[in-house]
Amino acid sequence: MTPVHFVVDMAPVAKGRARSRVVKAKGRTFVSHYTPPETRDWEATVARYARAAMAGREPIAGPVELLTVFLLPVPASWPNWKRRLALEGLVVPTTKPDWDNLGKAVADAMNGIAWADDTQVVDCFTRKRYAAMPCAVVYAKPLDLLPAQVSRRPTA
C-alpha cells in the first residue's frame, strides 16, 4: 500500500470539545450535543484533502504510522525581533493549541478515507512550529505489523 501525503494550506485548527445545549421543542426539553463549527469545518477540509490524496484507493488496512507537522501563524502582536526568531525556528509554540488536539482533529477527519478508524494509528509523530504560511503537513503510511485482530498464528 502506498503512503498518503498531503498539505492543508490553511492555519491548523485543534479539535474542540463537544458542546451541549438545552433545547426546548414541541413541549419537550432535552440536551443536544454538537461539535464546534470551527472543528467541523477544519475536519471537513482535511477530509477533502485526504480524499484527493487517496485518489480513489482503498483505505489502509492494518496498523498505520501518522506523521503531522503543524505550522502555526506567528502572533501579529509580537515584536519584529520575536517574529524573526519564531520564523527561524528558535521560538516554538509552547502555547495553545495542544499538539494532541491538533493531531486528533486530523486523525478523526481521515476516518473512513485513509483508514477505517484512527484506532489503526499505532505510531504517531506530531510537530508544532511557527511559519509565515500556516498549514498542516500530513503523511500516513501502512506498517508491516500484525493487528491485534489476527485470528490465527501466522505461518513462518
N, CA, C and O atoms as a GROMACS GRO file, in nm:
protein
  624
    1MET      N    1   0.085  -0.120   0.000
    1MET     CA    2   0.000   0.000   0.000
    1MET      C    3   0.088   0.124   0.000
    1MET      O    4   0.186   0.131   0.074
    2THR      N    5   0.054   0.219  -0.081
    2THR     CA    6   0.128   0.344  -0.092
    2THR      C    7   0.090   0.439   0.021
    2THR      O    8  -0.027   0.447   0.057
    3PRO      N    9   0.188   0.510   0.077
    3PRO     CA   10   0.154   0.610   0.180
    3PRO      C   11   0.066   0.719   0.123
    3PRO      O   12   0.058   0.737   0.001
    4VAL      N   13  -0.001   0.791   0.210
    4VAL     CA   14  -0.083   0.905   0.171
    4VAL      C   15  -0.019   1.031   0.228
    4VAL      O   16   0.019   1.034   0.345
    5HIS      N   17  -0.007   1.134   0.145
    5HIS     CA   18   0.061   1.256   0.185
    5HIS      C   19  -0.012   1.375   0.126
    5HIS      O   20  -0.050   1.375   0.009
    6PHE      N   21  -0.033   1.477   0.210
    6PHE     CA   22  -0.096   1.600   0.159
    6PHE      C   23  -0.065   1.716   0.253
    6PHE      O   24  -0.024   1.697   0.368
    7VAL      N   25  -0.085   1.836   0.201
    7VAL     CA   26  -0.064   1.959   0.277
    7VAL      C   27  -0.194   2.039   0.273
    7VAL      O   28  -0.246   2.070   0.166
    8VAL      N   29  -0.247   2.071   0.392
    8VAL     CA   30  -0.366   2.155   0.402
    8VAL      C   31  -0.317   2.298   0.416
    8VAL      O   32  -0.259   2.335   0.518
    9ASP      N   33  -0.340   2.379   0.315
    9ASP     CA   34  -0.281   2.513   0.309
    9ASP      C   35  -0.364   2.620   0.379
    9ASP      O   36  -0.403   2.720   0.320
   10MET      N   37  -0.388   2.596   0.507
   10MET     CA   38  -0.455   2.696   0.591
   10MET      C   39  -0.412   2.672   0.735
   10MET      O   40  -0.356   2.567   0.766
   11ALA      N   41  -0.436   2.768   0.822
   11ALA     CA   42  -0.395   2.756   0.961
   11ALA      C   43  -0.466   2.637   1.027
   11ALA      O   44  -0.589   2.626   1.018
   12PRO      N   45  -0.390   2.549   1.092
   12PRO     CA   46  -0.449   2.432   1.159
   12PRO      C   47  -0.544   2.472   1.272
   12PRO      O   48  -0.529   2.577   1.335
   13VAL      N   49  -0.643   2.385   1.294
   13VAL     CA   50  -0.743   2.407   1.400
   13VAL      C   51  -0.744   2.283   1.489
   13VAL      O   52  -0.753   2.171   1.439
   14ALA      N   53  -0.736   2.304   1.619
   14ALA     CA   54  -0.739   2.192   1.713
   14ALA      C   55  -0.880   2.140   1.730
   14ALA      O   56  -0.978   2.212   1.710
   15LYS      N   57  -0.890   2.013   1.768
   15LYS     CA   58  -1.020   1.952   1.795
   15LYS      C   59  -1.081   2.021   1.916
   15LYS      O   60  -1.022   2.023   2.023
   16GLY      N   61  -1.200   2.077   1.898
   16GLY     CA   62  -1.270   2.143   2.008
   16GLY      C   63  -1.350   2.043   2.089
   16GLY      O   64  -1.393   1.940   2.037
   17ARG      N   65  -1.370   2.073   2.213
   17ARG     CA   66  -1.452   1.986   2.298
   17ARG      C   67  -1.596   1.987   2.250
   17ARG      O   68  -1.647   2.088   2.202
   18ALA      N   69  -1.661   1.871   2.265
   18ALA     CA   70  -1.804   1.863   2.231
   18ALA      C   71  -1.880   1.959   2.323
   18ALA      O   72  -1.849   1.969   2.442
   19ARG      N   73  -1.977   2.027   2.268
   19ARG     CA   74  -2.057   2.124   2.343
   19ARG      C   75  -2.197   2.068   2.364
   19ARG      O   76  -2.242   1.980   2.291
   20SER      N   77  -2.264   2.120   2.463
   20SER     CA   78  -2.402   2.080   2.491
   20SER      C   79  -2.488   2.204   2.505
   20SER      O   80  -2.440   2.311   2.543
   21ARG      N   81  -2.615   2.187   2.475
   21ARG     CA   82  -2.710   2.296   2.494
   21ARG      C   83  -2.846   2.236   2.527
   21ARG      O   84  -2.877   2.124   2.488
   22VAL      N   85  -2.925   2.311   2.599
   22VAL     CA   86  -3.060   2.269   2.632
   22VAL      C   87  -3.152   2.319   2.522
   22VAL      O   88  -3.150   2.436   2.486
   23VAL      N   89  -3.232   2.227   2.469
   23VAL     CA   90  -3.323   2.259   2.359
   23VAL      C   91  -3.466   2.236   2.406
   23VAL      O   92  -3.497   2.133   2.466
   24LYS      N   93  -3.553   2.332   2.376
   24LYS     CA   94  -3.696   2.318   2.406
   24LYS      C   95  -3.769   2.317   2.273
   24LYS      O   96  -3.766   2.414   2.197
   25ALA      N   97  -3.834   2.204   2.245
   25ALA     CA   98  -3.905   2.191   2.119
   25ALA      C   99  -4.029   2.105   2.138
   25ALA      O  100  -4.023   1.998   2.199
   26LYS      N  101  -4.140   2.152   2.084
   26LYS     CA  102  -4.266   2.077   2.088
   26LYS      C  103  -4.302   2.032   2.230
   26LYS      O  104  -4.346   1.920   2.251
   27GLY      N  105  -4.282   2.121   2.325
   27GLY     CA  106  -4.318   2.093   2.463
   27GLY      C  107  -4.222   2.000   2.536
   27GLY      O  108  -4.248   1.962   2.651
   28ARG      N  109  -4.110   1.964   2.471
   28ARG     CA  110  -4.010   1.877   2.535
   28ARG      C  111  -3.882   1.955   2.557
   28ARG      O  112  -3.849   2.045   2.480
   29THR      N  113  -3.812   1.920   2.661
   29THR     CA  114  -3.681   1.978   2.688
   29THR      C  115  -3.579   1.865   2.687
   29THR      O  116  -3.599   1.762   2.753
   30PHE      N  117  -3.471   1.884   2.613
   30PHE     CA  118  -3.367   1.781   2.609
   30PHE      C  119  -3.231   1.848   2.587
   30PHE      O  120  -3.222   1.965   2.552
   31VAL      N  121  -3.126   1.769   2.608
   31VAL     CA  122  -2.990   1.818   2.589
   31VAL      C  123  -2.942   1.773   2.452
   31VAL      O  124  -2.953   1.655   2.417
   32SER      N  125  -2.889   1.865   2.375
   32SER     CA  126  -2.835   1.836   2.243
   32SER      C  127  -2.684   1.856   2.248
   32SER      O  128  -2.635   1.954   2.304
   33HIS      N  129  -2.611   1.763   2.190
   33HIS     CA  130  -2.464   1.772   2.185
   33HIS      C  131  -2.422   1.807   2.042
   33HIS      O  132  -2.482   1.760   1.946
   34TYR      N  133  -2.319   1.890   2.030
   34TYR     CA  134  -2.272   1.927   1.898
   34TYR      C  135  -2.123   1.956   1.900
   34TYR      O  136  -2.065   1.984   2.005
   35THR      N  137  -2.061   1.948   1.782
   35THR     CA  138  -1.920   1.978   1.764
   35THR      C  139  -1.909   2.125   1.724
   35THR      O  140  -1.987   2.172   1.641
   36PRO      N  141  -1.813   2.198   1.783
   36PRO     CA  142  -1.798   2.340   1.744
   36PRO      C  143  -1.781   2.356   1.593
   36PRO      O  144  -1.715   2.274   1.529
   37PRO      N  145  -1.839   2.460   1.535
   37PRO     CA  146  -1.832   2.479   1.389
   37PRO      C  147  -1.689   2.487   1.335
   37PRO      O  148  -1.663   2.437   1.225
   38GLU      N  149  -1.597   2.548   1.409
   38GLU     CA  150  -1.457   2.559   1.362
   38GLU      C  151  -1.397   2.420   1.344
   38GLU      O  152  -1.326   2.394   1.247
   39THR      N  153  -1.425   2.331   1.440
   39THR     CA  154  -1.374   2.193   1.432
   39THR      C  155  -1.438   2.121   1.313
   39THR      O  156  -1.368   2.055   1.236
   40ARG      N  157  -1.569   2.134   1.298
   40ARG     CA  158  -1.640   2.069   1.187
   40ARG      C  159  -1.583   2.114   1.053
   40ARG      O  160  -1.559   2.032   0.965
   41ASP      N  161  -1.562   2.246   1.038
   41ASP     CA  162  -1.510   2.299   0.911
   41ASP      C  163  -1.369   2.250   0.884
   41ASP      O  164  -1.338   2.211   0.771
   42TRP      N  165  -1.282   2.251   0.986
   42TRP     CA  166  -1.144   2.205   0.970
   42TRP      C  167  -1.142   2.057   0.932
   42TRP      O  168  -1.072   2.019   0.838
   43GLU      N  169  -1.219   1.974   1.002
   43GLU     CA  170  -1.220   1.831   0.972
   43GLU      C  171  -1.274   1.804   0.832
   43GLU      O  172  -1.226   1.714   0.764
   44ALA      N  173  -1.372   1.882   0.788
   44ALA     CA  174  -1.424   1.867   0.652
   44ALA      C  175  -1.318   1.903   0.549
   44ALA      O  176  -1.307   1.838   0.444
   45THR      N  177  -1.240   2.005   0.577
   45THR     CA  178  -1.132   2.045   0.487
   45THR      C  179  -1.024   1.938   0.480
   45THR      O  180  -0.980   1.902   0.371
   46VAL      N  181  -0.982   1.887   0.595
   46VAL     CA  182  -0.881   1.781   0.599
   46VAL      C  183  -0.933   1.658   0.524
   46VAL      O  184  -0.859   1.595   0.448
   47ALA      N  185  -1.058   1.622   0.545
   47ALA     CA  186  -1.117   1.507   0.476
   47ALA      C  187  -1.113   1.527   0.324
   47ALA      O  188  -1.083   1.433   0.250
   48ARG      N  189  -1.142   1.647   0.279
   48ARG     CA  190  -1.140   1.676   0.135
   48ARG      C  191  -0.999   1.656   0.078
   48ARG      O  192  -0.982   1.595  -0.028
   49TYR      N  193  -0.897   1.707   0.149
   49TYR     CA  194  -0.758   1.688   0.105
   49TYR      C  195  -0.718   1.541   0.109
   49TYR      O  196  -0.649   1.494   0.019
   50ALA      N  197  -0.761   1.469   0.212
   50ALA     CA  198  -0.728   1.326   0.225
   50ALA      C  199  -0.790   1.247   0.110
   50ALA      O  200  -0.725   1.160   0.052
   51ARG      N  201  -0.917   1.277   0.077
   51ARG     CA  202  -0.984   1.208  -0.034
   51ARG      C  203  -0.907   1.231  -0.164
   51ARG      O  204  -0.885   1.137  -0.242
   52ALA      N  205  -0.866   1.354  -0.187
   52ALA     CA  206  -0.790   1.385  -0.309
   52ALA      C  207  -0.657   1.310  -0.311
   52ALA      O  208  -0.616   1.258  -0.415
   53ALA      N  209  -0.591   1.304  -0.196
   53ALA     CA  210  -0.461   1.234  -0.190
   53ALA      C  211  -0.477   1.084  -0.207
   53ALA      O  212  -0.389   1.018  -0.263
   54MET      N  213  -0.588   1.029  -0.160
   54MET     CA  214  -0.611   0.885  -0.176
   54MET      C  215  -0.644   0.849  -0.321
   54MET      O  216  -0.622   0.735  -0.362
   55ALA      N  217  -0.694   0.943  -0.397
   55ALA     CA  218  -0.719   0.924  -0.540
   55ALA      C  219  -0.796   0.796  -0.570
   55ALA      O  220  -0.762   0.723  -0.663
   56GLY      N  221  -0.900   0.768  -0.490
   56GLY     CA  222  -0.984   0.652  -0.516
   56GLY      C  223  -0.932   0.520  -0.461
   56GLY      O  224  -0.998   0.417  -0.476
   57ARG      N  225  -0.815   0.522  -0.399
   57ARG     CA  226  -0.761   0.397  -0.341
   57ARG      C  227  -0.844   0.353  -0.221
   57ARG      O  228  -0.914   0.434  -0.160
   58GLU      N  229  -0.835   0.227  -0.189
   58GLU     CA  230  -0.899   0.173  -0.070
   58GLU      C  231  -0.827   0.225   0.054
   58GLU      O  232  -0.707   0.251   0.049
   59PRO      N  233  -0.898   0.239   0.166
   59PRO     CA  234  -0.832   0.280   0.291
   59PRO      C  235  -0.724   0.179   0.333
   59PRO      O  236  -0.732   0.061   0.300
   60ILE      N  237  -0.627   0.227   0.405
   60ILE     CA  238  -0.520   0.142   0.457
   60ILE      C  239  -0.581   0.039   0.552
   60ILE      O  240  -0.661   0.073   0.639
   61ALA      N  241  -0.542  -0.086   0.534
   61ALA     CA  242  -0.587  -0.193   0.623
   61ALA      C  243  -0.471  -0.225   0.717
   61ALA      O  244  -0.357  -0.237   0.672
   62GLY      N  245  -0.498  -0.238   0.844
   62GLY     CA  246  -0.392  -0.272   0.939
   62GLY      C  247  -0.330  -0.150   1.003
   62GLY      O  248  -0.380  -0.038   0.987
   63PRO      N  249  -0.221  -0.172   1.076
   63PRO     CA  250  -0.156  -0.065   1.152
   63PRO      C  251  -0.104   0.049   1.063
   63PRO      O  252  -0.061   0.027   0.949
   64VAL      N  253  -0.108   0.170   1.118
   64VAL     CA  254  -0.069   0.291   1.044
   64VAL      C  255   0.027   0.376   1.128
   64VAL      O  256   0.013   0.386   1.250
   65GLU      N  257   0.122   0.437   1.059
   65GLU     CA  258   0.209   0.539   1.120
   65GLU      C  259   0.161   0.674   1.066
   65GLU      O  260   0.144   0.691   0.946
   66LEU      N  261   0.140   0.770   1.157
   66LEU     CA  262   0.092   0.903   1.118
   66LEU      C  263   0.195   1.008   1.159
   66LEU      O  264   0.235   1.016   1.275
   67LEU      N  265   0.237   1.088   1.063
   67LEU     CA  266   0.330   1.198   1.088
   67LEU      C  267   0.257   1.327   1.051
   67LEU      O  268   0.204   1.340   0.941
   68THR      N  269   0.255   1.423   1.144
   68THR     CA  270   0.190   1.551   1.118
   68THR      C  271   0.281   1.665   1.160
   68THR      O  272   0.344   1.659   1.266
   69VAL      N  273   0.287   1.767   1.079
   69VAL     CA  274   0.360   1.888   1.111
   69VAL      C  275   0.260   2.003   1.101
   69VAL      O  276   0.201   2.026   0.996
   70PHE      N  277   0.243   2.074   1.210
   70PHE     CA  278   0.150   2.186   1.214
   70PHE      C  279   0.230   2.315   1.218
   70PHE      O  280   0.301   2.343   1.315
   71LEU      N  281   0.219   2.393   1.112
   71LEU     CA  282   0.287   2.521   1.102
   71LEU      C  283   0.185   2.629   1.135
   71LEU      O  284   0.091   2.653   1.059
   72LEU      N  285   0.205   2.692   1.249
   72LEU     CA  286   0.109   2.787   1.304
   72LEU      C  287   0.148   2.931   1.272
   72LEU      O  288   0.265   2.960   1.252
   73PRO      N  289   0.049   3.021   1.267
   73PRO     CA  290   0.082   3.161   1.241
   73PRO      C  291   0.153   3.224   1.361
   73PRO      O  292   0.122   3.194   1.477
   74VAL      N  293   0.247   3.310   1.332
   74VAL     CA  294   0.315   3.386   1.437
   74VAL      C  295   0.218   3.493   1.486
   74VAL      O  296   0.159   3.564   1.404
   75PRO      N  297   0.200   3.508   1.617
   75PRO     CA  298   0.108   3.610   1.667
   75PRO      C  299   0.142   3.749   1.612
   75PRO      O  300   0.258   3.792   1.619
   76ALA      N  301   0.044   3.818   1.559
   76ALA     CA  302   0.063   3.950   1.500
   76ALA      C  303   0.110   4.053   1.603
   76ALA      O  304   0.173   4.152   1.568
   77SER      N  305   0.079   4.029   1.730
   77SER     CA  306   0.114   4.124   1.835
   77SER      C  307   0.262   4.118   1.875
   77SER      O  308   0.310   4.205   1.948
   78TRP      N  309   0.333   4.017   1.827
   78TRP     CA  310   0.473   4.003   1.866
   78TRP      C  311   0.560   4.110   1.800
   78TRP      O  312   0.534   4.150   1.687
   79PRO      N  313   0.664   4.154   1.870
   79PRO     CA  314   0.758   4.250   1.808
   79PRO      C  315   0.837   4.180   1.697
   79PRO      O  316   0.846   4.058   1.693
   80ASN      N  317   0.894   4.260   1.608
   80ASN     CA  318   0.967   4.206   1.493
   80ASN      C  319   1.079   4.110   1.532
   80ASN      O  320   1.098   4.008   1.465
   81TRP      N  321   1.154   4.141   1.639
   81TRP     CA  322   1.266   4.054   1.677
   81TRP      C  323   1.216   3.916   1.716
   81TRP      O  324   1.281   3.815   1.685
   82LYS      N  325   1.100   3.909   1.785
   82LYS     CA  326   1.047   3.780   1.828
   82LYS      C  327   0.985   3.705   1.710
   82LYS      O  328   0.995   3.583   1.702
   83ARG      N  329   0.921   3.778   1.619
   83ARG     CA  330   0.865   3.717   1.498
   83ARG      C  331   0.977   3.653   1.416
   83ARG      O  332   0.962   3.542   1.366
   84ARG      N  333   1.088   3.726   1.402
   84ARG     CA  334   1.202   3.676   1.325
   84ARG      C  335   1.255   3.546   1.386
   84ARG      O  336   1.280   3.448   1.315
   85LEU      N  337   1.271   3.544   1.519
   85LEU     CA  338   1.320   3.424   1.587
   85LEU      C  339   1.223   3.307   1.570
   85LEU      O  340   1.265   3.193   1.554
   86ALA      N  341   1.093   3.335   1.573
   86ALA     CA  342   0.992   3.230   1.554
   86ALA      C  343   1.001   3.172   1.413
   86ALA      O  344   0.994   3.050   1.396
   87LEU      N  345   1.016   3.258   1.314
   87LEU     CA  346   1.026   3.211   1.176
   87LEU      C  347   1.156   3.137   1.149
   87LEU      O  348   1.163   3.058   1.055
   88GLU      N  349   1.258   3.163   1.230
   88GLU     CA  350   1.385   3.090   1.219
   88GLU      C  351   1.379   2.957   1.295
   88GLU      O  352   1.472   2.878   1.288
   89GLY      N  353   1.270   2.934   1.365
   89GLY     CA  354   1.256   2.810   1.441
   89GLY      C  355   1.318   2.813   1.579
   89GLY      O  356   1.329   2.709   1.644
   90LEU      N  357   1.360   2.931   1.625
   90LEU     CA  358   1.424   2.943   1.756
   90LEU      C  359   1.324   2.967   1.869
   90LEU      O  360   1.355   2.944   1.986
   91VAL      N  361   1.205   3.014   1.834
   91VAL     CA  362   1.094   3.027   1.930
   91VAL      C  363   0.986   2.933   1.880
   91VAL      O  364   0.944   2.941   1.764
   92VAL      N  365   0.940   2.844   1.967
   92VAL     CA  366   0.840   2.744   1.927
   92VAL      C  367   0.710   2.765   2.002
   92VAL      O  368   0.710   2.824   2.110
   93PRO      N  369   0.599   2.717   1.947
   93PRO     CA  370   0.467   2.739   2.007
   93PRO      C  371   0.439   2.649   2.128
   93PRO      O  372   0.381   2.541   2.115
   94THR      N  373   0.481   2.693   2.244
   94THR     CA  374   0.455   2.619   2.368
   94THR      C  375   0.323   2.666   2.430
   94THR      O  376   0.306   2.662   2.552
   95THR      N  377   0.233   2.711   2.347
   95THR     CA  378   0.102   2.763   2.387
   95THR      C  379  -0.006   2.681   2.317
   95THR      O  380   0.024   2.588   2.243
   96LYS      N  381  -0.130   2.718   2.342
   96LYS     CA  382  -0.241   2.652   2.272
   96LYS      C  383  -0.228   2.681   2.124
   96LYS      O  384  -0.177   2.787   2.088
   97PRO      N  385  -0.270   2.594   2.038
   97PRO     CA  386  -0.340   2.469   2.065
   97PRO      C  387  -0.244   2.357   2.106
   97PRO      O  388  -0.127   2.357   2.067
   98ASP      N  389  -0.297   2.262   2.184
   98ASP     CA  390  -0.219   2.147   2.225
   98ASP      C  391  -0.192   2.057   2.104
   98ASP      O  392  -0.275   2.044   2.015
   99TRP      N  393  -0.075   1.995   2.103
   99TRP     CA  394  -0.036   1.908   1.991
   99TRP      C  395  -0.133   1.792   1.973
   99TRP      O  396  -0.164   1.754   1.860
  100ASP      N  397  -0.182   1.735   2.084
  100ASP     CA  398  -0.269   1.618   2.071
  100ASP      C  399  -0.406   1.654   2.015
  100ASP      O  400  -0.467   1.574   1.945
  101ASN      N  401  -0.455   1.774   2.045
  101ASN     CA  402  -0.584   1.816   1.990
  101ASN      C  403  -0.573   1.849   1.840
  101ASN      O  404  -0.668   1.829   1.765
  102LEU      N  405  -0.456   1.899   1.799
  102LEU     CA  406  -0.433   1.920   1.656
  102LEU      C  407  -0.433   1.785   1.583
  102LEU      O  408  -0.500   1.768   1.481
  103GLY      N  409  -0.358   1.690   1.637
  103GLY     CA  410  -0.349   1.557   1.575
  103GLY      C  411  -0.481   1.484   1.575
  103GLY      O  412  -0.514   1.416   1.478
  104LYS      N  413  -0.558   1.496   1.683
  104LYS     CA  414  -0.686   1.429   1.693
  104LYS      C  415  -0.782   1.476   1.584
  104LYS      O  416  -0.854   1.395   1.525
  105ALA      N  417  -0.783   1.605   1.557
  105ALA     CA  418  -0.871   1.658   1.452
  105ALA      C  419  -0.835   1.598   1.316
  105ALA      O  420  -0.924   1.562   1.239
  106VAL      N  421  -0.706   1.586   1.287
  106VAL     CA  422  -0.663   1.529   1.160
  106VAL      C  423  -0.697   1.380   1.154
  106VAL      O  424  -0.750   1.332   1.054
  107ALA      N  425  -0.665   1.307   1.261
  107ALA     CA  426  -0.692   1.163   1.262
  107ALA      C  427  -0.841   1.134   1.247
  107ALA      O  428  -0.879   1.045   1.170
  108ASP      N  429  -0.925   1.208   1.318
  108ASP     CA  430  -1.070   1.187   1.306
  108ASP      C  431  -1.119   1.219   1.165
  108ASP      O  432  -1.206   1.150   1.112
  109ALA      N  433  -1.064   1.323   1.105
  109ALA     CA  434  -1.108   1.363   0.971
  109ALA      C  435  -1.073   1.257   0.866
  109ALA      O  436  -1.141   1.248   0.763
  110MET      N  437  -0.970   1.179   0.892
  110MET     CA  438  -0.925   1.079   0.794
  110MET      C  439  -0.995   0.944   0.810
  110MET      O  440  -0.973   0.853   0.730
  111ASN      N  441  -1.080   0.930   0.914
  111ASN     CA  442  -1.155   0.806   0.933
  111ASN      C  443  -1.242   0.778   0.811
  111ASN      O  444  -1.311   0.867   0.760
  112GLY      N  445  -1.239   0.654   0.766
  112GLY     CA  446  -1.320   0.614   0.651
  112GLY      C  447  -1.263   0.659   0.518
  112GLY      O  448  -1.322   0.630   0.413
  113ILE      N  449  -1.152   0.730   0.519
  113ILE     CA  450  -1.089   0.778   0.395
  113ILE      C  451  -0.951   0.715   0.378
  113ILE      O  452  -0.928   0.640   0.284
  114ALA      N  453  -0.860   0.747   0.470
  114ALA     CA  454  -0.724   0.692   0.464
  114ALA      C  455  -0.715   0.559   0.538
  114ALA      O  456  -0.631   0.475   0.505
  115TRP      N  457  -0.801   0.539   0.636
  115TRP     CA  458  -0.809   0.415   0.712
  115TRP      C  459  -0.954   0.399   0.758
  115TRP      O  460  -1.034   0.493   0.748
  116ALA      N  461  -0.987   0.281   0.807
  116ALA     CA  462  -1.125   0.260   0.853
  116ALA      C  463  -1.152   0.340   0.979
  116ALA      O  464  -1.256   0.406   0.991
  117ASP      N  465  -1.058   0.337   1.074
  117ASP     CA  466  -1.074   0.408   1.201
  117ASP      C  467  -0.938   0.445   1.255
  117ASP      O  468  -0.840   0.374   1.232
  118ASP      N  469  -0.930   0.557   1.326
  118ASP     CA  470  -0.800   0.602   1.377
  118ASP      C  471  -0.744   0.514   1.489
  118ASP      O  472  -0.635   0.540   1.539
  119THR      N  473  -0.817   0.411   1.530
  119THR     CA  474  -0.759   0.312   1.622
  119THR      C  475  -0.644   0.238   1.555
  119THR      O  476  -0.560   0.179   1.623
  120GLN      N  477  -0.638   0.242   1.422
  120GLN     CA  478  -0.530   0.178   1.347
  120GLN      C  479  -0.397   0.252   1.361
  120GLN      O  480  -0.292   0.195   1.332
  121VAL      N  481  -0.401   0.377   1.403
  121VAL     CA  482  -0.278   0.455   1.419
  121VAL      C  483  -0.205   0.405   1.544
  121VAL      O  484  -0.253   0.423   1.656
  122VAL      N  485  -0.090   0.342   1.523
  122VAL     CA  486  -0.013   0.286   1.635
  122VAL      C  487   0.118   0.362   1.658
  122VAL      O  488   0.175   0.353   1.767
  123ASP      N  489   0.164   0.434   1.560
  123ASP     CA  490   0.282   0.519   1.573
  123ASP      C  491   0.242   0.658   1.526
  123ASP      O  492   0.181   0.674   1.420
  124CYS      N  493   0.277   0.760   1.606
  124CYS     CA  494   0.239   0.896   1.571
  124CYS      C  495   0.351   0.992   1.609
  124CYS      O  496   0.408   0.982   1.718
  125PHE      N  497   0.380   1.085   1.519
  125PHE     CA  498   0.476   1.190   1.546
  125PHE      C  499   0.411   1.322   1.506
  125PHE      O  500   0.365   1.337   1.393
  126THR      N  501   0.408   1.416   1.599
  126THR     CA  502   0.347   1.546   1.573
  126THR      C  503   0.446   1.656   1.609
  126THR      O  504   0.513   1.651   1.712
  127ARG      N  505   0.454   1.755   1.522
  127ARG     CA  506   0.542   1.870   1.546
  127ARG      C  507   0.462   1.998   1.530
  127ARG      O  508   0.380   2.009   1.439
  128LYS      N  509   0.488   2.096   1.619
  128LYS     CA  510   0.429   2.230   1.609
  128LYS      C  511   0.542   2.329   1.589
  128LYS      O  512   0.641   2.326   1.662
  129ARG      N  513   0.528   2.416   1.492
  129ARG     CA  514   0.625   2.522   1.469
  129ARG      C  515   0.549   2.644   1.418
  129ARG      O  516   0.431   2.635   1.383
  130TYR      N  517   0.618   2.758   1.415
  130TYR     CA  518   0.563   2.878   1.355
  130TYR      C  519   0.608   2.887   1.210
  130TYR      O  520   0.713   2.835   1.173
  131ALA      N  521   0.527   2.953   1.128
  131ALA     CA  522   0.562   2.972   0.988
  131ALA      C  523   0.489   3.094   0.932
  131ALA      O  524   0.384   3.133   0.982
  132ALA      N  525   0.548   3.151   0.828
  132ALA     CA  526   0.485   3.265   0.761
  132ALA      C  527   0.360   3.220   0.687
  132ALA      O  528   0.265   3.297   0.674
  133MET      N  529   0.359   3.097   0.638
  133MET     CA  530   0.245   3.040   0.566
  133MET      C  531   0.192   2.921   0.648
  133MET      O  532   0.238   2.809   0.630
  134PRO      N  533   0.095   2.944   0.737
  134PRO     CA  534   0.043   2.836   0.820
  134PRO      C  535  -0.018   2.723   0.735
  134PRO      O  536  -0.081   2.748   0.633
  135CYS      N  537   0.004   2.601   0.780
  135CYS     CA  538  -0.051   2.485   0.709
  135CYS      C  539  -0.036   2.361   0.797
  135CYS      O  540   0.021   2.367   0.906
  136ALA      N  541  -0.088   2.250   0.749
  136ALA     CA  542  -0.070   2.121   0.814
  136ALA      C  543  -0.016   2.025   0.710
  136ALA      O  544  -0.072   2.012   0.601
  137VAL      N  545   0.093   1.957   0.743
  137VAL     CA  546   0.153   1.856   0.656
  137VAL      C  547   0.118   1.720   0.715
  137VAL      O  548   0.144   1.695   0.833
  138VAL      N  549   0.060   1.633   0.634
  138VAL     CA  550   0.012   1.503   0.683
  138VAL      C  551   0.074   1.392   0.598
  138VAL      O  552   0.072   1.397   0.475
  139TYR      N  553   0.128   1.292   0.667
  139TYR     CA  554   0.188   1.176   0.600
  139TYR      C  555   0.147   1.052   0.678
  139TYR      O  556   0.178   1.040   0.796
  140ALA      N  557   0.079   0.960   0.613
  140ALA     CA  558   0.038   0.836   0.678
  140ALA      C  559   0.083   0.719   0.592
  140ALA      O  560   0.070   0.720   0.470
  141LYS      N  561   0.139   0.617   0.659
  141LYS     CA  562   0.182   0.500   0.583
  141LYS      C  563   0.146   0.373   0.657
  141LYS      O  564   0.143   0.370   0.780
  142PRO      N  565   0.119   0.269   0.580
  142PRO     CA  566   0.089   0.140   0.643
  142PRO      C  567   0.217   0.080   0.703
  142PRO      O  568   0.327   0.100   0.651
  143LEU      N  569   0.200   0.008   0.811
  143LEU     CA  570   0.313  -0.060   0.875
  143LEU      C  571   0.300  -0.209   0.852
  143LEU      O  572   0.190  -0.264   0.854
  144ASP      N  573   0.412  -0.274   0.830
  144ASP     CA  574   0.412  -0.418   0.808
  144ASP      C  575   0.415  -0.490   0.943
  144ASP      O  576   0.511  -0.560   0.977
  145LEU      N  577   0.308  -0.470   1.019
  145LEU     CA  578   0.294  -0.530   1.152
  145LEU      C  579   0.158  -0.598   1.160
  145LEU      O  580   0.068  -0.567   1.082
  146LEU      N  581   0.144  -0.690   1.254
  146LEU     CA  582   0.017  -0.761   1.268
  146LEU      C  583  -0.078  -0.683   1.358
  146LEU      O  584  -0.038  -0.637   1.465
  147PRO      N  585  -0.203  -0.667   1.316
  147PRO     CA  586  -0.302  -0.601   1.402
  147PRO      C  587  -0.346  -0.696   1.514
  147PRO      O  588  -0.328  -0.818   1.503
  148ALA      N  589  -0.403  -0.642   1.620
  148ALA     CA  590  -0.448  -0.722   1.734
  148ALA      C  591  -0.558  -0.820   1.695
  148ALA      O  592  -0.578  -0.919   1.765
  149GLN      N  593  -0.630  -0.795   1.586
  149GLN     CA  594  -0.742  -0.880   1.547
  149GLN      C  595  -0.700  -1.004   1.469
  149GLN      O  596  -0.785  -1.069   1.410
  150VAL      N  597  -0.570  -1.039   1.467
  150VAL     CA  598  -0.526  -1.159   1.395
  150VAL      C  599  -0.594  -1.279   1.458
  150VAL      O  600  -0.587  -1.299   1.579
  151SER      N  601  -0.661  -1.360   1.376
  151SER     CA  602  -0.739  -1.472   1.429
  151SER      C  603  -0.661  -1.602   1.441
  151SER      O  604  -0.701  -1.692   1.515
  152ARG      N  605  -0.550  -1.612   1.370
  152ARG     CA  606  -0.467  -1.734   1.386
  152ARG      C  607  -0.321  -1.696   1.372
  152ARG      O  608  -0.286  -1.593   1.314
  153ARG      N  609  -0.237  -1.782   1.426
  153ARG     CA  610  -0.093  -1.757   1.424
  153ARG      C  611  -0.041  -1.757   1.280
  153ARG      O  612  -0.071  -1.846   1.202
  154PRO      N  613   0.038  -1.654   1.247
  154PRO     CA  614   0.092  -1.651   1.111
  154PRO      C  615   0.194  -1.764   1.090
  154PRO      O  616   0.265  -1.803   1.184
  155THR      N  617   0.201  -1.815   0.968
  155THR     CA  618   0.299  -1.920   0.939
  155THR      C  619   0.431  -1.855   0.904
  155THR      O  620   0.437  -1.747   0.846
  156ALA      N  621   0.537  -1.923   0.941
  156ALA     CA  622   0.672  -1.869   0.919
  156ALA      C  623   0.719  -1.883   0.779
  156ALA      O  624   0.831  -1.842   0.748
   0.00000   0.00000   0.00000
